Amino acid sequence: MNKRAIRVFAAAALFAPLLAFGQKNSCVECHSQLDDELKAPAAALAADIHAEFGLSCKDCHGGDPSQDDVDLAKDRTFRGSPKRQDIPQFCGACHADAAAMRAFNPALRTDQLSQYWTSRHGLLLKAGDTKAAVCTDCHGVHGIQSAKYPKSLTFPWNIPQTCGRCHADKAFMEPYRLPTGQLEDYKASVHARALLEKKDLSAPACNDCHGNHGAFPPSVSSVASVCRQCHPSTGELFMKSPHKKAFDEMGAGECEACHGNHKILVPSTAMIGTDDGATCAQCHDKGSRGFEAAAEFRRQLDGFESGFRAAEGLLAQAKQKGVEVSDVEFKLQDVNTLLVSAKNLTHGLDGAEIAKAVSEGEKALVGVRELGEKALDEARFRRRGLAVTTALLALFGVALALKIRHMTRGRVDKSRRVE
């Protein structure tokens, strides 16, 4: 393609929306004067991604928008609003056509429709259930925006609420006998804290585990595969552990059995061990090999974490007293990485590996604690130096005041003698 062709193509892409809005559109003109329900589409269209690419009402609904007369505008090409059960095919007429989509966004996938028909939603719709979710339930209708835009219904931090409009509605979901507490459970999870509070777009929302257009609830056998998409090292450790065979025999959901599903909380050493509430104690009887191993893992990790917190406290004290400890804080972060790694190794249940990681971490902690103590010693030295300096300055001030007083009194006495 020569430079001139590239310039022409770029100009066409840039001005296509302007040309579309510049052309007469009796649909928008008429609907803008109607009541709220019929007026809303015309108002929303201006922010719609289809309009941004130069598409207008007739591209979806047909008709002749150049005509002012309603009957003439609704010519033989007019399709109107599609029936709910026809919406997937209606949208798929363009979105499943690779040639058509190439003109607008070559990077956009065109397999959404085929995936949809394999999803739980698609299967229900095909079976005649018109309550099943279709394209417009998730993407909207006339105000559709790119999933990259924060206001889009399918932007990552909006997805839980989008899915929840149906899945958190008890009356709506009652015929399907599905629970409706998933949204509230998710909001209490470590994933939601990262996505909704910290705005970390890499944190998973509903679609990251359940899929998008091919949404289907993960079965017990596939839960671990879903989790391993983000937690590969943990999954690899589990696959080599004695738990893998045991969980398969029990038909347990691997990760889900210990961590849950929607309400996944921040993992801690409290989950390990034999205390009341510890996850290990739910399966392993007192005195069993697994029970004793869990107790030992907990003892080692608690000791390591206790030492880490103590070192962290030392540096915090030194920093508060004005000592520069940023280099030592970096060393402490390295120790924290070792602590996280040691905790992660519990998924493999290899006692020797856990003991090795804990030992390595505790050795590194010794150096950090020594540097922390030196920092506190420096703070104490500074304080003593400041106290001595302050005392000397005070003494100098008193001496100076006495000297001035003595000199002043001498001048007064001399003046009196002269008189």
Secondary structure, DSSP 8 states (H G I E B T S, - for coil): --HHHHHHHHHHHHHHHHHHHHS--HHHHHHTTS-HHHHHHHHHHTT-HHHHTT--HHHHH-S-TT-SSHHHHS-TT---S--GGGHHHHHHHHHT-HHHHHTT-TTS-S-HHHHHTTSHHHHHHHTT-TTS--HHHHH-STT---TTSTTSTTSGGGHHHHHHHHHT-HHHHGGGT----HHHHHHTSHHHIIIIIS--TTS--HHHHH-STT-----TTTHHHHHHTT-HHHHHHHHTSHHHHHHHHHT--THHHHH-SSS-----GGGSSSSTT-SGGGTS-TTSHHHHHHHHHHHHHHHHHHHHHHHHHHHHHHHHTT---HHHHHHHHHHHHHHHHHHHGGGTT-HHHHHHHHHHHHHHHHHHHHHHHHHHHHHHHHHHHHHHHHHHHHHHHHHHHHHHHHHHHHHHHHHHHH-
